[in-house]
Amino acid sequence: MKKVTWLLVFLLVGVTLAGTWASAPGKSLPGKSLPGKSLPGKAAVAKEEGIQFTEASWKDILKKAKAEKKIIFLDAYASWCGPCKMLQKKVFTQKAVGDLYNSKFINVKMDMEKGEGPALSEIYPLEAYPTLLYINSDGRVIRKVVGAVPAEELISVGRSIR
C-alpha cells in the first residue's frame, strides 16, 4: 500500500511541475525554443526561404502591380486540396523558387472558396485546384498552369514570363 501511495505522490508532483513549467511565460522545455526565441549558440533566421506571399485586397494588389510594374503570381487553391498543400509545403518553400518569385512577381495565394476567392473565381474561372495564374496589372491572365508542378517547372515558367 505504501508503494502505491508513493507512486501516486510522485505522479502528482511530476504532473504539477510539468504543467507549471510548460505554462510559465518565457520558459520552454529543454531543447525546445519558443516562436521568436532562439536557443543560445544558435543563429536566428531573419527571413524564411521560399515565396513570400502578399496579403492584401485584390484591388490593392492590382494597384501594387501597376506601381511596381510587376506581374501578379496567384496561387488559386482550396483548403481541402492535397496537391495544393504539397505545393505549399515542398515547392513554394524552396530557396531557388523564392529567389525568382520574390524578385519578379507580386505573390498572392487565395483560398478560392473563402473571402474574396469566390468573386475572383468568377473573374478567373478555374478548372481544378491548384491553378497558378500569372496576371498583369490590368487584371488580364497572361499564363495559366493547372495542377501541382515541381519546383524546376515553376522556375522555368516564372523565367518565361515577360
Salt bridges, closest charged atoms under 4 A:
GLU68 OE1 - LYS70 NZ 3.83
ASP99 OD2 - LYS95 NZ 2.99
ASP111 OD2 - LYS114 NZ 3.82
GLU127 OE2 - LYS144 NZ 3.18
ASP138 OD1 - LYS66 NZ 3.02
